[in-house]
Amino acid sequence: MPSVLLVLLGSVDWLTTTIGILYFGAVECNPFLAGLTVTNMPAFAAIKLATTAFVVLVFILAEKILMKTPNKSSKAFVRMHYLVRGAYIAAILFLGIAVLNNIVAIVRIA
């Protein structure tokens, strides 16, 4: 389920960023992607969505590899499981804040 939420939040982040830039004159805050918003919006969209897909894939693979551990009661497994879950939560919070920021920026400009 967290993977679906990451895809949803990543897509909404892309959508609200694109709408803000194209229709409300907002600016991309990420310095690595900001230049693309002026020169090549399709490339910007592709990179933003591909990044979301890559992060989700990494989480899915990490969980899959972790679940193949034979001794799920070991300290190492428990620690890694908490680490992966914590990273899920951090990514969801980060994207949630980004989406909220985008919406607030659009509302302020509009």
C-alpha positions in Angstrom: 0.0 0.0 0.0 2.7 2.6 0.7 4.0 2.1 -2.9 0.6 3.2 -4.2 0.6 6.2 -1.9 4.1 7.1 -3.2 3.0 6.9 -6.8 -0.1 8.9 -6.1 1.8 11.6 -4.2 4.6 11.7 -6.8 2.1 12.1 -9.6 0.2 14.8 -7.7 3.5 16.6 -7.1 4.3 16.5 -10.8 0.8 17.7 -11.7 0.6 20.6 -9.2 4.1 21.7 -10.1 3.3 21.6 -13.8 0.0 23.5 -13.4 1.7 26.0 -11.2 4.5 26.6 -13.7 2.4 26.7 -16.8 -0.7 28.5 -15.7 0.3 30.5 -12.6 3.9 31.5 -13.2 5.3 29.4 -10.3 8.9 28.3 -10.2 10.5 24.9 -9.6 12.5 25.1 -6.4 14.7 22.1 -7.2 17.8 23.7 -8.7 18.6 20.6 -10.8 15.2 20.7 -12.5 14.5 24.4 -12.6 16.3 25.0 -15.9 14.3 22.3 -17.6 11.0 24.0 -16.7 12.0 27.0 -18.9 13.6 25.0 -21.8 12.0 21.6 -21.9 8.8 20.8 -20.0 8.4 17.3 -21.5 11.9 16.4 -20.2 11.0 17.9 -16.8 7.9 15.8 -16.6 9.7 12.7 -17.7 12.4 13.1 -15.1 10.0 14.0 -12.3 7.8 11.0 -13.0 10.7 8.6 -13.7 12.2 9.6 -10.3 8.9 8.7 -8.6 8.8 5.4 -10.4 12.5 4.7 -9.5 12.0 5.4 -5.8 8.9 3.2 -5.7 10.8 0.4 -7.5 13.6 0.7 -5.0 11.2 0.4 -2.1 9.5 -2.6 -3.6 12.8 -4.4 -4.3 14.1 -3.6 -0.8 11.0 -5.0 0.8 11.1 -8.1 -1.5 14.8 -8.8 -0.7 14.2 -8.2 3.0 11.3 -10.6 3.1 13.5 -13.4 1.7 15.5 -13.3 4.9 15.2 -16.8 6.5 15.4 -15.6 10.1 12.8 -12.9 10.5 13.4 -12.7 14.2 17.0 -11.7 14.0 18.1 -8.3 15.2 19.5 -7.4 11.7 16.1 -8.2 10.1 14.1 -6.2 12.6 16.5 -3.2 12.2 16.4 -3.3 8.5 12.6 -3.7 8.5 12.3 -0.6 10.6 14.7 1.2 8.4 12.8 0.4 5.2 9.5 1.4 6.9 11.0 4.6 8.2 12.2 5.5 4.8 8.7 4.8 3.4 7.3 7.2 6.0 9.9 9.8 5.3 9.4 9.7 1.5 5.6 9.9 2.0 6.0 12.9 4.3 8.4 14.6 2.0 6.2 14.2 -1.0 3.1 15.2 1.1 4.9 18.4 2.1 5.9 19.1 -1.5 2.3 18.7 -2.7 1.0 20.9 0.1 3.6 23.5 -0.8 2.6 23.4 -4.4 -1.1 23.8 -3.6 -0.4 26.7 -1.2 1.8 28.4 -3.9 -0.9 28.0 -6.5 -3.6 29.3 -4.2 -1.5 32.4 -3.3 -0.7 33.2 -6.9 -4.3 32.7 -8.1 
